[in-house]
Every structure is written in structure tokens, then in C-alpha cells.
Amino acid sequence: MKRVVSVSLGSAKRNHAVEIELLGEQFRIERIGTDGDLGKAIEMVRELDGTVDAFGMGGIDLYIQAGGKRYILREAKKIAAAAKLTPMLDGTGLKNTLERKAVGHLPSILGQSLVGEKVLMVCGIDRFGMAEAFAAAGAKLTLGDLIFTIGIPVPIHSLRALDMIARVIAPFMTQLPFRYLYPTGSKQEQQVSRGGKYFQENRIIAGDFHFIRRFMPQDMQGKIVLTNTVTRDDVTLLKERGVTILVTTTPELNGRSFGTNVMEALLVALAGGKDSLAAEEYEQLLDRLDFRPRVEVLNP
């Protein structure tokens, strides 16, 4: 049986494991949170290195992207460097394939075009492929990168503006401790009142679920949420807040939508690779597996 492990800076309360069969092979998929402890994450990767088939890097990206330029996160680089034998995947490959495909599914899910649709992406540089797909579909974007990462209450409304801002601040931001930019550990369970009006002004709320959960207001009635990792408790919370439709970019596995880092690691292990795959290889595997977005109508 092949084993895929996501070592995450996120909360251990969200740990999960499943065993599944894909294309005739058995897999055990595990998500292990370290409650924001960078040293613990690095040590865990070192201990498991060479004993598992692929690692997912959870709770942090190796790099962020805007306008075709990549900015490597200092702390993520330390985690990746701990894996000497086992491939380490942070989900970036799938963000540029599976997440674009998920946006392409939305018109059929909603029964209408995305042209003119108001979309809040809580963080565009975290999911630039998704942001590009929305822009290409004609949606009216509000990008919350400044609002929800560093607390500057300034919305961004174009990918060009995001690129220009990223060129100025990303080299500095990527050197900061990651906990200043993104909820890790127990902070993933806490909620903060910030940017609520941007949730209210846009019908589609898209992007990383930890950002959405942390900042979404009590009233989410009529909203469509397009996100990644959700647990059963997360789905219950969204339903209670009034969300109409939940769409996750990764499929449901035993009651849980795993993060893109886990799914990318799974695909690399399935292919027997020692590194990330080319975009067309991910596309081919996704088609063979018939991985489609998970869609749940929470409040008809």
C-alpha cells in the first residue's frame, strides 16, 4: 500500500486519514497537523523521509505567484529542504490545473455565465490560477490580499494591480514568519471581524478556506463558496451561516475534502514520480480518475 502524508502547520484538530483505491492501487492518505510549530513539522518530515511515497506541505505554500513571477516563502523552503528522499508537493501544480477547471464548472452549477458576477477572492496570490480563470470568465473581482493577510483595508480589483503590488511587498512578506500572514495552529479555529462588507458585496466567495472561515461574517445567506479543504464541521458551519452552495476544488474522500497539497502528492505517488509532474500529466491523471469538484447545496 502506498502512503501519502501531509505534514501541516495547521491545527491538529483537523487531522484525518483515509484508505482508498485509485486505478487498482491502494493508498493511505494522512493529514498531520503540528499546531503552527515549524520545528516540529521539519522534524516530522525528517523522520518520515524515505518511508512514505509522497509528502504534502500543508498549511503553507512553497511560493506565492502573481503576474508570472514566483516569490518563495522562507519558512516553507526550510520544510521542503528536510525531505531528501521523498517528493514534497505544496499543491501549486493542482492550483493551476484543478482549480481552473473548478471555475470552469461554475456556470453549469449556477446555471448562468460568470460575466459580471461579483467574486471575492480572499487571497489572489495564493491561488493565482483561480483568479486568472475568474478574470478570463468576465467576473468582477475583488482581491482581498491586503485586507486579509496584512490588515490593510484596501481591495484590489485587477490582476495587473495585484502584480504591481506583489512586486513591491512580496519580497518582504515572504521573509516574515508565516504566522503573521496566514492562520496557523489554533488560529485556524478563531474568527476575526475584518472585511465583512466585502463578503456582503460579492455573491461568490472564493479561495483558501482558512481565510474564509477566519473572516466571514455571521450572515452568509445566498453566498456561493468555492474553496479547498473542508471538514464535516466546516460544512455544518457554512450551512448555519446561510451559504447556498458549497463547491470544493478537490473531491470528497470519506467525508473530507483534502487540500490541494494532499491531492498533488497523491497524483505524484500514483505516477511513481520523484518530483512534481508537468501540467499536462496532472490533466491526464485527473481525467483518468474523473476527479470533479464536490458540489453541495446547503440551503436551497
N, C-alpha and C positions, 0 to 999 in steps of 0.2 A: 504494500500500500504506500502510495506517495503521500508525503506530508508537506503542507504549506502552512507557515506560521507568520502571522502579522504581529510584529513587536511594535506596540503603540505607546506614545506619550500620553494617551488618553486615560480615562478613568477605568480602573479595574472592574468597576461595577458593570461595564458593558462587555465583559469577556464572554466569549461564545465559541463553541466548537461543533462541527457537523462532519458527518461522513457521507460522501456522495459517490456516484459512479458517473463518469464522463467518458464517452467514446470507448466504453469497455474497460476503463481503468478505474481503480478505487482510489479515492483521495480522502485524507483527513485534513480539514481546514480549521485552524485555530486562530483566535484573536486574543492576545495577551496584553493587557494594559499595565503601564508602570506608574500611573498617577503623576505624570509630569516629571518623573525622575530620569534625567538624561543619562546619568551614570549607570543606573540600573538597566536602562534599555541597551546601552552599549555592552554591558557585561552579559546580558542575556543573549545578545547576538553572538558574542564570542563563544559562549558555552554551547550554543546550538549549531554554530557554523560547521558545515560539513556533514551534519547528521540529518538535515532536512533538505527537501528538494528545491525550495524557493522561500525567500523571505519577502514579506510585505513590510514597508516602512509606514507605520500608521501614526496618525496624529500630527504629522509634519510632512512637508514636501521637500524633495531634494532641491528643487528650484522653483521659482515663480517666473512667469513669462508675460511679456507684453510687446507687441509690435515686432515679433520675430526675435527678440533678444531675451536671453535667459539670465537670471540672477540667482546664483547658488546660495543657499542658506547655510551659514557657518555650522550650526549645530547639527543639521541634517547630514552634512558631509562627514562629521565625526561618527555618526551611526553607520553610515554606508561603509566607511573605512574599516569597521570592525568585522565585516563579512569578507573573508579572504577566499573561501571555497564555494559558498552558496550564493547564487544570484540574489541581489537585493533590488526590489521594484517598489517605486513610490506611487504608482498609479498614473503617472504622467502620460504613458503611452495610450491608456484607455480613455483618459480625459479628452484626448484629441481624436478618438475614434468613437467609442461607445456613447460618450456624452453628446457629440454632434448628432449621432443617429437618434438619440433620445429627443432632441429638439425637433428633428425631422418628423418624429411620430406625433408631436403635439397637435398639429392641425386635424389629424384623423381622430385623436382622442377628444378634442374640443369641438369638432365639427365645424371649424372655421379657420380661416387664414390667420397667420400671426402678424400680418401687415397692420401697423398702427397699434398693436397690442402693447399695453404698458407692462414692462417687465423690470422688477428689481432684482439685480444680481448682487448678492451681499458682498461678494469679492470677485472681481473680474480677473485679476492677475493669477488667482488660484485656479481658475477654470477658463482660461482664455479661449480654448476651443469652443466651449459652450457659448461664451459671449460673442464670438465671431459668428456662430450659427444663428443666434438670435438676430444679430445685426443684418446678416445676409437675408434673413426671412422677412425683414422690414419692420421688426419690433421697435418700439420706442424704449430705449434702455436707460435705466438709472443704475449706475455702478456705485456701490457703497464702500469701495476700498478705503477711502479716507475716513469715512464715518465709523465703520465697524472694526477697523484694525488699530488706528491710532487716535480715534476720537475727534477728528477734525470734521465739523458738521457741514461738509461741502460735497454735494453729489456731483458725479461725473456723468456726462451724457453722450460721450462718443468714445470709440476705441482709440481714435487719434489723440484725444485729450488724455486718456489713460496712459498711452505710450509716453507722451511728453512728461507727465507727472512721474511715471515709473523711472524714467531715465534720471530724474533729479533725486528722488528719495530712495529708490530700491537699493542702490549700493550701500547706503547707510542702514536701511531697515534690515537687510539680510545679515548684518553683523550683530544685531541685537539678540539677546536671549529670546527664544521663540515664544516664551510665555507672555511677553509684552505685546505680541501681535495676534495671538490666537489662543483660545481657551484650551488649556491642558489640564489633566488630572481632575480634581474636584471642581474646578471652574466650569467644566463641561455640564455640571448639574445646576449651576447657578444662572439666574436670569437678571439682566440689566436693562433698565429703561433708557433706551437710546435709539434715536432714528425711527420712532414709531410712525411718524407721519409718512415716511417713505414706504412702509408696509401698507399703509392705508391707501396711498395714491396709486399703487400698482396692483393689478389683478394677479399676475403671475409672480411668484417669489421663487427665485432660483439660486442654487449654489450650495455650498457646504452646509450640512445640517447643523453642525455645532454653532455656527454663526446664526443660523435661523432660529434655533432653539433659544440661544442666549438673549437675543434681542427682539424677538417677535412680541407684539402686544397681546393682551388678553383676547381682543376681538380680531379673529382672522376669518370672519364669516365671508363666504363667497370666494376665497382665495384658492388658487391652484398652486401647489408646491411641487417643484421639480428639484430633487436633491439626490443624495447618495445613500449614506448609511443610516438606517433607522431600525430600532428595536420595536417589540410589541408595545412597550410603554410609550415610545415616541409616537407611534401611530395613535394610541389612545389619547395622548395629549393634543395632537393635531385635530383629532375628531372633536374633542371637548372645546377647542378654541373656535370651531366652526369651519375649518378648512373643507372645501367642497371635494377636491380631487387631489390625491397624492400620487405622484409619479416618481419612481426611483430609477436611476440610470442603470443600476445593477439588479438582476433578478432576485427573487426571494428564495432563500435556501433555509428550509426548516424554520420558518417564521422570522427570518432576519435577512435584511439586505446588507451584505458586506460592503466595505469600502472598495474603491477602485484599486487601491494598492493590493488588496487581497485577491481581487479578480485578475489583475495583471500577473501577479505571482502564480496564480493557478494556471493561467494560459501558458506561461513560460515553462512551468513544470510539466504541463501536458505535452508541450512540444519537445521536452527534453533539452531545453536550451540552458545556456550558462550566462545569458545576458538578456537584455530587453530585445523584443522582436521588432521587425520593421512594421510600419503601419499596415501594409497590405497583408502581412502574416496575421496580425491581430484581426483584421477584417475577415479573412478566410476562416479562422478558427471560430469567430463569433457567429458567422453564417452556418458553419457546420454544427455548432452547438445550439443554434437557434435562440441565442440569448436576446431577449427583448425587454424593454422597460417594464417594470412592475407598475400596474395601474390599479388604484383602489379608490372607489367612490366612497368618501367618508360621510358626507352629508348631502344626499341627493337634493 
